Amino acid sequence: MNDRTALVTGANKGIGQQIARLLVAEGFAVHVGSRDAGRGRRAVEEMGGAARLLVLDVTDPDSIAAAAGEVDRLDVLVNNAGISPSLAQPTETGTEEFRRTYEANVFGVAAVTNAFLPALRRSPHPRIVNVSSGTGSLTWSTNPNPQFAPGSGGAAAYRSSKTALNALTVLYAQTLAGEGFKVNALAPGLRATDLNARAAAAGGDPEEAARGAVRLALLPDDGPTGAFFSWDGTPVPW
């Protein structure tokens, strides 16, 4: 029996699937969170080992409650599920796109985290990793990181949602610090996934980003909390 358990949301593909696979290799029993049961089942079959399907739609309260009811104890929660509907600037982004993006990337993280807190509190070393984005860094956006086009306000819904997720990361870390939690955010870098058109054209290996998430999932008790790290372990400014 595996004595360490993890949940990775949005783990049927992309970075999430690689995170789940690496945690299985580390000896975890991993709940592979997937909105689509068929895709999740295929991902679990590919991983093998102690991977197990957990049907979970982070935007559906009933789905979240049902999934939380299946998990008694949890050592690691990786909030990976997220969407980026378009690369539009704020002046060209409708309110519905903002709502849909925040529903998955912000509200979903809060709902899932709160639902699984009882299971995490049964762990002696609870860890929460929020998969954010370097494009959500206000410092990098206002003093542009070289990867950002000068003056670019593109992907407004996605980027602003990740900035909000960063704020949640800090607040959860502060709230749960006295209980031994480590709560941190990860900037995975641009990876070859189907997140959006820019990512789909990228050449970055999702596994490289996944290793960064696993590093945060395995932090020792004297490790950092309430911090933002790049995939390679270097700090990212808020």
Stockholm file with secondary structure:
# STOCKHOLM 1.0

chainA/1-238         MNDRTALVTGANKGIGQQIARLLVAEGFAVHVGSRDAGRGRRAVEEMGGAARLLVLDVTDPDSIAAAAGEVDRLDVLVNNAGISPSLAQPTETGTEEFRRTYEANVFGVAAVTNAFLPALRRSPHPRIVNVSSGTGSLTWSTNPNPQFAPGSGGAAAYRSSKTALNALTVLYAQTLAGEGFKVNALAPGLRATDLNARAAAAGGDPEEAARGAVRLALLPDDGPTGAFFSWDGTPVPW
#=GR chainA/1-238 SS CCSCEEEETTTTSHHHHHHHHHHHHTTCEEEEEESSHHHHHHHHHHHCTTEEEEECCTTCHHHHHHHHTTCSCCSEEEECCCCCCCCCCGGGCCHHHHHHHHIIIIIHHHHHHHHHHHHHTTSSSCEEEEECCGGGCHHHHHTTCTTSCTTCCCSHHHHHHHHHHHHHHHHHHHHHGGGTCEEEEEECCSCSSSSSHHHHTCCCCHHHHHHHHHHHHTCCTTSCCSCEEETTSCBCCC
#=GC SS_cons         CCSCEEEETTTTSHHHHHHHHHHHHTTCEEEEEESSHHHHHHHHHHHCTTEEEEECCTTCHHHHHHHHTTCSCCSEEEECCCCCCCCCCGGGCCHHHHHHHHIIIIIHHHHHHHHHHHHHTTSSSCEEEEECCGGGCHHHHHTTCTTSCTTCCCSHHHHHHHHHHHHHHHHHHHHHGGGTCEEEEEECCSCSSSSSHHHHTCCCCHHHHHHHHHHHHTCCTTSCCSCEEETTSCBCCC
//
